[in-house]
Amino acid sequence: MVEKTEHSGFWPSLYDPFRALGARVADWLHPATEASSGDKAYDITMELPGVTDDDVELSVDNGVLTISGEKKTSSERKGDTWYFSERQYGAFRRAFRLPEDADGAAASARMEDGVLHISVPKKALEKPETAKKIEITKG
């Protein structure tokens, strides 16, 4: 976080485009993710084209769901007078703090057509104790 004042001078404003570019690059490197809440579960969907389920790791620790993995793709094509090779590598990691009523231990995941679907069931919250009248005894 950068604090700007009237006296910040010329140099901080010079770096602003680079800060914005860094934020855009970070957004581009993170897989597109959607999170929603239904009646019975919390659902997280993450787009992971070119990533196999063996390259993705899911864990739940202290109420935090962590999704991490690595994309590794390469292609090679050869001709009589030409050669083309392309490789893409990149690691990603996303973490989501689960609500109190989420049952992280019962979470499930499936990969379908390059899209990871995670379902975290909701558990019933314990009802708080209701007010109770306490009798005072004499003596």
C-alpha positions in Angstrom: 0.0 0.0 0.0 1.4 3.4 -1.0 0.3 6.5 0.8 0.2 9.7 -1.4 0.3 13.1 0.0 0.4 16.6 -1.6 4.1 16.6 -0.9 4.9 13.3 -2.5 6.8 14.9 -5.3 7.6 13.8 -8.9 9.1 10.3 -8.3 6.1 8.5 -6.8 3.9 9.5 -9.8 6.5 8.2 -12.2 6.2 4.7 -10.7 2.4 4.5 -10.8 2.1 2.9 -14.3 4.6 0.2 -13.2 2.5 -0.5 -10.0 -0.6 -0.9 -12.2 1.2 -3.1 -14.6 2.4 -5.4 -11.7 -1.2 -5.7 -10.5 -2.4 -6.6 -14.0 0.3 -9.2 -14.4 -0.5 -10.8 -11.0 -4.2 -11.0 -12.0 -3.2 -12.7 -15.3 -1.1 -15.3 -13.6 -3.8 -16.4 -11.2 -6.4 -18.8 -12.6 -9.9 -17.4 -13.0 -11.9 -18.4 -10.0 -15.5 -18.2 -8.9 -16.9 -18.9 -5.4 -20.5 -19.2 -4.5 -22.7 -20.3 -1.7 -25.7 -22.7 -2.0 -28.2 -24.0 0.5 -26.1 -27.1 1.3 -22.5 -26.3 0.2 -19.9 -23.7 -0.8 -18.8 -24.1 -4.4 -15.5 -23.0 -5.9 -14.8 -23.3 -9.6 -11.3 -22.6 -11.0 -10.3 -22.6 -14.7 -7.2 -24.7 -15.2 -6.8 -25.3 -18.9 -3.8 -27.6 -19.7 -3.4 -28.7 -16.1 -4.1 -32.3 -15.1 -5.6 -33.4 -11.8 -2.2 -34.9 -10.9 -0.6 -31.4 -11.0 -3.1 -29.9 -8.6 -3.0 -30.2 -4.8 -5.8 -29.3 -2.4 -5.5 -29.0 1.3 -7.6 -27.7 4.3 -5.8 -26.4 7.3 -7.2 -24.3 10.2 -10.2 -23.3 8.1 -8.2 -22.3 5.0 -8.6 -24.1 1.7 -5.5 -24.0 -0.4 -5.3 -24.8 -4.0 -1.9 -25.1 -5.6 -0.4 -26.6 -8.7 1.8 -26.2 -11.7 1.1 -25.9 -15.4 3.5 -27.7 -17.6 2.8 -27.9 -21.3 5.1 -28.3 -24.3 4.6 -28.8 -28.0 7.1 -29.5 -30.8 6.6 -29.6 -34.5 9.1 -30.3 -37.2 9.2 -29.9 -40.9 11.8 -30.4 -43.6 13.2 -26.9 -43.2 11.6 -25.7 -39.9 11.3 -26.5 -36.3 8.8 -25.0 -33.8 8.9 -25.6 -30.0 6.7 -23.9 -27.4 6.7 -24.5 -23.7 4.6 -23.0 -20.9 5.4 -23.4 -17.2 3.9 -21.7 -14.2 3.0 -22.4 -10.6 -0.1 -21.0 -8.9 -1.5 -20.9 -5.4 -4.8 -19.6 -4.1 -6.1 -19.7 -0.6 -9.7 -19.2 0.7 -10.7 -18.7 4.3 -13.7 -20.9 4.9 -16.7 -19.7 6.9 -17.5 -21.1 10.3 -20.2 -23.4 9.0 -18.0 -25.0 6.3 -17.0 -28.6 6.8 -13.5 -28.6 5.3 -12.9 -32.2 6.3 -15.8 -33.3 4.0 -14.7 -31.2 1.0 -14.6 -32.9 -2.4 -13.2 -32.0 -5.8 -13.4 -33.1 -9.4 -11.7 -32.0 -12.6 -13.8 -31.7 -15.8 -12.7 -30.3 -19.1 -9.9 -28.1 -17.6 -12.2 -26.8 -14.8 -11.7 -27.7 -11.2 -15.0 -28.0 -9.2 -14.6 -27.9 -5.4 -17.6 -28.5 -3.0 -17.4 -27.8 0.7 -20.5 -28.9 2.5 -22.1 -26.7 5.2 -22.5 -28.1 8.7 -25.2 -27.1 11.1 -23.9 -24.6 13.6 -24.4 -25.4 17.2 -27.2 -23.4 18.7 -26.1 -21.0 21.4 -27.4 -21.8 24.8 -30.7 -20.1 25.6 -31.1 -18.0 28.7 -31.7 -20.0 31.8 -33.1 -18.8 35.0 -31.0 -19.8 38.0 -32.8 -20.3 41.3 -31.2 -18.8 44.4 -31.3 -21.1 47.5 -31.5 -19.8 51.0 -29.0 -20.7 53.6 
